[in-house]
Amino acid sequence: MRCVVIGGGAAGFFAAIQCATASQDSKIIIFEKSPRVLAKVLISGGGRCNVTNACFEQKKLVTHYPRGNRELIGPFHAWGPSDTVSWFTERGVPLKTERDDRMFPESDSSESVANCLLDEAEKLGIQVHKRMGIKGITKNSDETFTLKLSDDNEVICDKVLIATGGSQGSGGHSLAKSLGHTIMPLVPSLFTFNIKDSRLDGMQGVSVPQATVSIPGTKLIQKGPLLITHWGLSGPAVLKLSAWGARVLHEKSYQFDFKVNWLEDKTYASVLEELGKQKELLARKRIVTTRQYDLPQRLWERFIKAAGCDDQLKWAEMSKKSLTTLARELTEGVYKVDGKSTFKDEFVTCGGVKLSEVNFKTMESKKCPGLHFAGEVLDIDGVTGGFNFQSAWTTGVLAGRAMANSVG
């Protein structure tokens, strides 16, 4: 029996390895149209590869997936982060847990992860062909598939796995569509916000450990660390908001109002009351030197300036208008977003093969028996933190094992 995997990324390799492990008599071929396999593995996490996340409870784990959360509950019971950790550890790539529960190889090198997959594929006799794309797929009357390669040769196989990733140019979506699948619109997910605002000018690198961010007029709201950058605002709070709001923000052409509560859960009313008390208690003290709340000093000074106060102003001299403005800046600051930027190399796309058309026990197509899917070619995406790789490992396992069982 011959199985073909289209796409030499994390999901494709893991599926091929699982298939070869379960069905040693099968011939398995990976076709990758680019000159390099496992490219995203090698560059992710700043070259360290955020392999998975130390979130080992399935119901909690799925909350990190804006799309695919319901469908992934069963698959994560079959193969979750603990299984991923064990698999790599058993093959000489132990993982370590860092802040936010992100898990990296102890080597701090993504090459150790990529080499592990390459070595395992070689041991199992999996053929890997680079610079070889797929022009088209035809389902034959005898239930086999004919694949037309980019060099115009043809390959006939019994099972096909599409694991080309989520980008527009990967080709996987057009192949799936040609075999009867619906493709949910592709839009960017996991990006930072471009903001030009005097309150943020020259503040790059300043961050707060916990803020609440939201988009007025929508239900989008998130909490987490917030970072000021050269181009605007970033950090986990922004990235999570961009993921959950991927479609809404695309419809807005990435131009919208963005509200920030720099004090996380404190309300405008409570902060105004607290500032009023400070005005009485610290009447003779300069506002700029008596920083309130757990904020970076530079950020405190910027908000004081935004409230119309100079560096020499004392609390007793602060007007009611300045007091209310400062409270608003701290808890309800509104910033104009004008565009987005990709978050480092974490390019993630919302959209892909419609999930209701896939059997999530086997990752097999409901439209075309013998066709399977894994990874971001599906309409599945997670927030930053190792979640996208985990869904790739999980769907790859289920697809690979199912292909092996069905040909066994």
RODO-2510 file (C-alpha; in nm, 4 decimals, decimal comma):
residues 408
     n   res          X          Y          Z
     1     m     0,0000     0,0000     0,0000
     2     r     0,1196     0,3494    -0,0805
     3     c     0,0396     0,6605     0,1254
     4     v     0,1280     1,0110     0,0148
     5     v     0,1702     1,3056     0,2509
     6     i     0,1471     1,6470     0,0863
     7     g     0,3443     1,8945     0,2972
     8     g     0,6747     1,8504     0,4777
     9     g     0,5924     2,0431     0,7924
    10     a     0,5310     1,9355     1,1523
    11     a     0,1891     1,7777     1,0899
    12     g     0,2987     1,6035     0,7710
    13     f     0,6123     1,4503     0,9202
    14     f     0,4389     1,3420     1,2396
    15     a     0,1551     1,1795     1,0436
    16     a     0,3994     0,9993     0,8142
    17     i     0,5983     0,8714     1,1128
    18     q     0,2846     0,7468     1,2896
    19     c     0,1614     0,5779     0,9729
    20     a     0,4952     0,4085     0,9105
    21     t     0,5173     0,2954     1,2725
    22     a     0,1698     0,1390     1,2622
    23     s     0,1992    -0,0127     0,9140
    24     q     0,5549    -0,1145     0,8357
    25     d     0,4553    -0,2711     0,5034
    26     s     0,3253     0,0587     0,3674
    27     k     0,5302     0,2810     0,1396
    28     i     0,5065     0,6400     0,2568
    29     i     0,6161     0,9428     0,0560
    30     i     0,6283     1,3075     0,1651
    31     f     0,6130     1,5715    -0,1078
    32     e     0,7244     1,9250    -0,0136
    33     k     0,7121     2,1915    -0,2840
    34     s     0,9703     2,4192    -0,1203
    35     p     1,3443     2,3417    -0,1016
    36     r     1,3262     2,2988     0,2747
    37     v     1,1243     2,0721     0,5043
    38     l     1,0165     2,1570     0,8596
    39     a     1,0800     2,5270     0,7903
    40     k     0,8332     2,6523     1,0492
    41     v     0,9742     2,4176     1,3127
    42     l     1,3216     2,5577     1,2536
    43     i     1,2297     2,9270     1,2796
    44     s     0,9580     2,9181     1,5462
    45     g     1,0212     3,0467     1,8943
    46     g     1,3185     3,2492     1,7794
    47     g     1,4929     2,9344     1,6598
    48     r     1,4124     2,7392     1,9769
    49     c     1,0759     2,5851     1,8725
    50     n     0,7870     2,6131     2,1171
    51     v     0,6990     2,2434     2,0840
    52     t     0,3857     2,2408     2,3017
    53     n     0,2307     2,3855     2,6165
    54     a     0,2231     2,2425     2,9690
    55     c    -0,1568     2,2579     2,9726
    56     f    -0,2440     1,8959     3,0386
    57     e    -0,6186     1,9222     3,1035
    58     q    -0,8140     1,8832     2,7818
    59     k    -1,1056     2,1132     2,8624
    60     k    -0,8661     2,3917     2,9556
    61     l    -0,6409     2,3176     2,6597
    62     v    -0,9135     2,3713     2,4003
    63     t    -0,9910     2,7196     2,5354
    64     h    -0,6705     2,8339     2,3656
    65     y    -0,8145     2,7646     2,0203
    66     p    -1,0406     3,0354     1,8743
    67     r    -1,1366     2,7925     1,5987
    68     g    -1,1478     2,4168     1,6489
    69     n    -1,1992     2,4175     2,0255
    70     r    -1,5018     2,1851     2,0240
    71     e    -1,3628     1,9500     1,7620
    72     l    -1,0270     1,9083     1,9384
    73     i    -1,1571     1,7817     2,2738
    74     g    -1,1695     1,4187     2,1570
    75     p    -0,8391     1,4279     1,9690
    76     f    -0,6616     1,5788     2,2707
    77     h    -0,7796     1,2863     2,4816
    78     a    -0,6210     1,0560     2,2249
    79     w    -0,2963     1,2548     2,2009
    80     g    -0,2266     1,5554     2,4218
    81     p     0,0739     1,7573     2,5376
    82     s     0,1873     1,4845     2,7798
    83     d     0,2065     1,2386     2,4898
    84     t     0,4063     1,4891     2,2854
    85     v     0,6489     1,5412     2,5738
    86     s     0,6944     1,1652     2,6182
    87     w     0,7446     1,1027     2,2460
    88     f     1,0231     1,3567     2,2068
    89     t     1,1847     1,2688     2,5418
    90     e     1,1997     0,8999     2,4470
    91     r     1,3877     1,0005     2,1320
    92     g     1,6491     1,2095     2,3064
    93     v     1,4814     1,5501     2,2965
    94     p     1,3655     1,6290     2,6523
    95     l     1,1487     1,9382     2,6931
    96     k     1,1456     2,2085     2,9598
    97     t     0,8650     2,4332     3,0809
    98     e     0,9130     2,8098     3,0800
    99     r     0,6921     3,1015     3,1800
   100     d     0,3328     3,0945     3,0501
   101     d     0,3755     2,7132     3,0427
   102     r     0,5474     2,7215     2,7037
   103     m     0,7602     2,4111     2,6444
   104     f     1,0898     2,4148     2,4559
   105     p     1,3612     2,1559     2,3962
   106     e     1,6223     2,1618     2,6718
   107     s     1,8787     2,2192     2,3988
   108     d     1,7167     2,5574     2,3204
   109     s     1,7590     2,4648     1,9555
   110     s     1,4800     2,3979     1,7079
   111     e     1,7281     2,1863     1,5109
   112     s     1,7096     1,9175     1,7776
   113     v     1,3334     1,8919     1,7155
   114     a     1,3677     1,8939     1,3364
   115     n     1,6548     1,6435     1,3421
   116     c     1,4526     1,4134     1,5650
   117     l     1,1704     1,4064     1,3100
   118     l     1,4104     1,3658     1,0160
   119     d     1,5991     1,0832     1,1872
   120     e     1,2793     0,9004     1,2760
   121     a     1,1483     0,9341     0,9203
   122     e     1,4746     0,7973     0,7827
   123     k     1,4717     0,4998     1,0220
   124     l     1,1202     0,4139     0,9086
   125     g     1,2092     0,4348     0,5409
   126     i     0,9865     0,7315     0,4628
   127     q     1,0760     0,8937     0,1315
   128     v     1,1019     1,2729     0,1326
   129     h     1,0932     1,4656    -0,1955
   130     k     1,1648     1,8380    -0,1788
   131     r     1,0959     2,0923    -0,4538
   132     m     0,8014     1,8810    -0,5620
   133     g     0,4542     2,0288    -0,5545
   134     i     0,1186     1,8752    -0,6460
   135     k    -0,0685     2,0197    -0,9436
   136     g    -0,3833     1,8158    -0,8935
   137     i    -0,5480     1,5090    -0,7383
   138     t    -0,7977     1,2756    -0,9009
   139     k    -1,0021     1,0110    -0,7204
   140     n    -1,0089     0,6977    -0,9347
   141     s    -1,2915     0,4466    -0,9790
   142     d    -1,0958     0,1846    -0,7843
   143     e    -1,0744     0,4239    -0,4834
   144     t    -0,7085     0,5042    -0,5431
   145     f    -0,5768     0,8538    -0,6114
   146     t    -0,3728     0,9910    -0,8988
   147     l    -0,1476     1,2839    -0,8116
   148     k    -0,0045     1,5025    -1,0840
   149     l     0,3346     1,6325    -0,9687
   150     s     0,4855     1,9690    -1,0497
   151     d     0,7284     1,7988    -1,2897
   152     d     0,4221     1,6558    -1,4749
   153     n     0,4875     1,3004    -1,3627
   154     e     0,2062     1,1102    -1,1933
   155     v     0,1896     0,9013    -0,8765
   156     i    -0,0886     0,6594    -0,7859
   157     c    -0,1542     0,5959    -0,4166
   158     d    -0,4114     0,4454    -0,1846
   159     k    -0,4288     0,7201     0,0773
   160     v    -0,3560     1,0929     0,0709
   161     l    -0,2882     1,3309     0,3582
   162     i    -0,2991     1,7055     0,2968
   163     a    -0,0835     1,8846     0,5545
   164     t     0,0292     2,1917     0,3660
   165     g    -0,0306     2,4516     0,6374
   166     g    -0,2657     2,7458     0,6385
   167     s    -0,1065     2,9999     0,4065
   168     q    -0,2769     3,1128     0,0872
   169     g     0,0012     2,9917    -0,1402
   170     s     0,0484     2,6453     0,0089
   171     g    -0,1826     2,4825    -0,2455
   172     g    -0,3531     2,2508     0,0016
   173     h    -0,6800     2,4391     0,0071
   174     s    -0,7224     2,4323    -0,3704
   175     l    -0,6525     2,0576    -0,3700
   176     a    -0,9103     2,0019    -0,0960
   177     k    -1,1629     2,2163    -0,2814
   178     s    -1,1113     2,0156    -0,6009
   179     l    -1,2138     1,7040    -0,4056
   180     g    -1,5376     1,8593    -0,2823
   181     h    -1,4380     2,0456     0,0336
   182     t    -1,5529     2,3860     0,1521
   183     i    -1,2714     2,6266     0,2390
   184     m    -1,3478     2,8806     0,5099
   185     p    -1,2128     3,2265     0,4166
   186     l    -0,8433     3,2727     0,4967
   187     v    -0,7541     3,5756     0,7073
   188     p    -0,4515     3,6501     0,9305
   189     s    -0,4557     3,5523     1,2961
   190     l    -0,2036     3,6209     1,5740
   191     f    -0,0740     3,9697     1,4891
   192     t     0,0180     4,2948     1,6642
   193     f    -0,1514     4,6336     1,6333
   194     n    -0,0022     4,9331     1,4531
   195     i    -0,0740     5,2504     1,6517
   196     k     0,0667     5,5994     1,6072
   197     d    -0,0044     5,7893     1,9274
   198     s     0,1915     6,0497     2,1209
   199     r     0,1226     5,8605     2,4425
   200     l     0,3280     5,5683     2,3099
   201     d     0,6017     5,7556     2,1205
   202     g     0,9498     5,6643     2,2432
   203     m     0,8112     5,4093     2,4897
   204     q     0,9131     5,0926     2,3052
   205     g     1,0113     4,8147     2,5405
   206     v     0,7878     4,9365     2,8240
   207     s     0,5413     4,6715     2,9420
   208     v     0,2851     4,5969     3,2110
   209     p     0,2451     4,2465     3,3574
   210     q    -0,1330     4,2360     3,3322
   211     a    -0,3741     4,4572     3,1402
   212     t    -0,7267     4,4231     3,0052
   213     v    -0,7770     4,5076     2,6384
   214     s    -1,0970     4,5268     2,4378
   215     i    -1,2498     4,6550     2,1167
   216     p    -1,5516     4,8827     2,1698
   217     g    -1,8627     4,7749     1,9851
   218     t    -1,7649     4,4063     1,9956
   219     k    -1,7538     4,1319     2,2572
   220     l    -1,3776     4,0994     2,2154
   221     i    -1,1891     4,1303     2,5436
   222     q    -0,8684     3,9698     2,6731
   223     k    -0,6253     3,9940     2,9636
   224     g    -0,2514     3,9467     2,9757
   225     p     0,0891     4,1161     2,9541
   226     l     0,0968     4,4219     2,7271
   227     l     0,4063     4,5521     2,5480
   228     i     0,4705     4,8857     2,3764
   229     t     0,6687     4,8443     2,0540
   230     h     0,8129     5,0657     1,7806
   231     w     0,4963     5,0198     1,5779
   232     g     0,2292     5,0154     1,8506
   233     l     0,1123     4,7515     2,0966
   234     s     0,1913     4,3820     2,1298
   235     g     0,2243     4,1153     2,3967
   236     p     0,0018     3,8178     2,4864
   237     a    -0,3049     4,0356     2,5518
   238     v    -0,2958     4,1794     2,1979
   239     l    -0,2057     3,8489     2,0330
   240     k    -0,4929     3,6656     2,1998
   241     l    -0,7326     3,9426     2,1034
   242     s    -0,6125     3,9303     1,7419
   243     a    -0,6658     3,5538     1,7289
   244     w    -1,0181     3,5569     1,8708
   245     g    -1,1089     3,8605     1,6625
   246     a    -0,9394     3,7514     1,3384
   247     r    -1,2514     3,7659     1,1220
   248     v    -1,4020     4,0743     1,2856
   249     l    -1,0793     4,2726     1,2562
   250     h    -1,0369     4,1658     0,8943
   251     e    -1,3851     4,3019     0,8217
   252     k    -1,2780     4,6299     0,9816
   253     s    -0,9735     4,6417     0,7496
   254     y    -0,7605     4,6538     1,0668
   255     q    -0,8770     5,0047     1,1518
   256     f    -1,0602     5,0316     1,4819
   257     d    -1,0615     5,1771     1,8319
   258     f    -0,8691     4,9804     2,0919
   259     k    -0,9378     5,0252     2,4634
   260     v    -0,6753     4,9554     2,7289
   261     n    -0,7147     4,9197     3,1047
   262     w    -0,3525     4,9365     3,2156
   263     l    -0,4618     4,8405     3,5692
   264     e    -0,6316     4,5133     3,4631
   265     d    -0,9527     4,4963     3,6720
   266     k    -0,9674     4,8365     3,8401
   267     t    -1,2637     5,0492     3,7308
   268     y    -1,2636     5,4149     3,6328
   269     a    -1,4785     5,5006     3,9351
   270     s    -1,2543     5,3210     4,1856
   271     v    -0,9363     5,4748     4,0409
   272     l    -1,0897     5,8237     4,0416
   273     e    -1,1770     5,7779     4,4076
   274     e    -0,8270     5,6530     4,4891
   275     l    -0,6624     5,9426     4,3072
   276     g    -0,8868     6,1846     4,4965
   277     k    -0,7616     6,0428     4,8246
   278     q    -0,4019     6,0728     4,7071
   279     k    -0,4622     6,4374     4,6265
   280     e    -0,5434     6,4971     4,9930
   281     l    -0,2789     6,2697     5,1428
   282     l     0,0054     6,3831     4,9162
   283     a    -0,1003     6,7433     4,8669
   284     r     0,2528     6,8880     4,8777
   285     k     0,4173     6,6067     4,6838
   286     r     0,4874     6,6238     4,3127
   287     i     0,2630     6,3920     4,1153
   288     v     0,5450     6,2697     3,8947
   289     t     0,7553     6,1490     4,1892
   290     t     0,4728     5,9778     4,3763
   291     r     0,3797     5,7069     4,1303
   292     q     0,0583     5,5260     4,2017
   293     y    -0,0124     5,1636     4,1056
   294     d     0,2299     4,9035     3,9757
   295     l     0,3204     5,0813     3,6536
   296     p     0,6578     5,1594     3,4979
   297     q     0,7680     5,5116     3,5971
   298     r     0,7979     5,6236     3,2334
   299     l     0,4420     5,5143     3,1637
   300     w     0,3146     5,6946     3,4754
   301     e     0,4879     6,0125     3,3598
   302     r     0,3338     5,9804     3,0132
   303     f    -0,0183     5,9473     3,1547
   304     i     0,0374     6,2487     3,3785
   305     k     0,1375     6,4478     3,0709
   306     a    -0,1694     6,3204     2,8828
   307     a    -0,3815     6,4481     3,1721
   308     g    -0,2439     6,7978     3,1131
   309     c    -0,0074     6,8085     3,4100
   310     d     0,3574     6,9201     3,3996
   311     d     0,6509     6,7645     3,5867
   312     q     0,6424     7,0210     3,8684
   313     l     0,2698     6,9999     3,9478
   314     k     0,1780     6,8953     4,3001
   315     w    -0,1221     6,6853     4,3925
   316     a    -0,2944     6,9812     4,5596
   317     e    -0,2725     7,1759     4,2343
   318     m    -0,4331     6,9079     4,0229
   319     s    -0,7670     7,0157     3,8740
   320     k    -1,0785     6,8009     3,8760
   321     k    -1,0549     6,7748     3,4958
   322     s    -0,6958     6,6480     3,5121
   323     l    -0,7905     6,4009     3,7823
   324     t    -1,0721     6,2529     3,5734
   325     t    -0,8547     6,2478     3,2620
   326     l    -0,5805     6,0588     3,4446
   327     a    -0,8315     5,8038     3,5739
   328     r    -0,9610     5,7565     3,2182
   329     e    -0,6098     5,7147     3,0765
   330     l    -0,5300     5,4481     3,3323
   331     t    -0,8486     5,2425     3,2946
   332     e    -1,0203     5,3349     2,9675
   333     g    -0,7494     5,4666     2,7352
   334     v    -0,8594     5,4540     2,3713
   335     y    -0,6053     5,4171     2,0884
   336     k    -0,6599     5,4212     1,7117
   337     v    -0,5357     5,1062     1,5397
   338     d    -0,4302     5,1532     1,1790
   339     g    -0,2988     4,8246     1,0458
   340     k    -0,1311     4,5114     1,1764
   341     s     0,2113     4,3471     1,1844
   342     t     0,3012     3,9779     1,1829
   343     f     0,4155     3,8591     1,5248
   344     k     0,7790     3,7586     1,4703
   345     d     0,7707     3,4323     1,2738
   346     e     0,4454     3,3107     1,4257
   347     f     0,2522     3,3429     1,1002
   348     v    -0,0872     3,1855     1,1659
   349     t    -0,3945     3,1907     0,9457
   350     c    -0,7592     3,1684     1,0420
   351     g    -0,9601     2,9648     0,7903
   352     g    -0,9153     2,6445     0,5950
   353     v    -1,0974     2,3171     0,5392
   354     k    -1,4414     2,3327     0,6977
   355     l    -1,4315     2,1276     1,0169
   356     s    -1,7789     1,9741     0,9848
   357     e    -1,6558     1,7992     0,6693
   358     v    -1,3868     1,6039     0,8576
   359     n    -1,4138     1,3040     1,0924
   360     f    -1,2092     1,4066     1,3970
   361     k    -1,1579     1,0474     1,5104
   362     t    -0,9568     0,9684     1,1982
   363     m    -0,9039     1,3125     1,0353
   364     e    -1,0565     1,1558     0,7237
   365     s    -1,2652     1,3529     0,4784
   366     k    -1,6408     1,2979     0,4910
   367     k    -1,6526     1,4060     0,1288
   368     c    -1,3779     1,1875    -0,0161
   369     p    -1,2895     0,8558     0,1573
   370     g    -0,9172     0,7933     0,1739
   371     l    -0,8348     1,1626     0,1961
   372     h    -0,7064     1,2895     0,5321
   373     f    -0,6069     1,6268     0,6785
   374     a    -0,3709     1,7442     0,9537
   375     g    -0,2444     2,0764     1,0870
   376     e    -0,3261     2,4296     0,9842
   377     v    -0,4742     2,3382     0,6455
   378     l    -0,7849     2,2876     0,8593
   379     d    -0,9867     2,5784     0,9977
   380     i    -0,8039     2,5414     1,3293
   381     d    -0,5735     2,7939     1,4940
   382     g    -0,4493     2,8525     1,8439
   383     v    -0,3053     3,1455     2,0320
   384     t     0,0676     3,1805     2,0864
   385     g     0,2319     2,9435     2,3341
   386     g     0,2872     2,6132     2,1543
   387     f    -0,0797     2,5446     2,0849
   388     n    -0,0561     2,5421     1,7051
   389     f     0,2221     2,2858     1,7145
   390     q     0,0229     2,0723     1,9572
   391     s    -0,2778     2,0617     1,7237
   392     a    -0,0367     1,9679     1,4429
   393     w     0,1068     1,6764     1,6440
   394     t    -0,2390     1,5610     1,7527
   395     t    -0,4111     1,5727     1,4144
   396     g    -0,1009     1,4208     1,2566
   397     v    -0,1142     1,1243     1,4942
   398     l    -0,4818     1,0576     1,4305
   399     a    -0,4466     1,0920     1,0531
   400     g    -0,1325     0,8781     1,0319
   401     r    -0,2725     0,5969     1,2464
   402     a    -0,6028     0,5984     1,0604
   403     m    -0,4267     0,5752     0,7247
   404     a    -0,2249     0,2796     0,8519
   405     n    -0,5287     0,1016     0,9943
   406     s    -0,7330     0,1509     0,6817
   407     v    -0,4628    -0,0004     0,4618
   408     g    -0,3674    -0,2709     0,7074
***
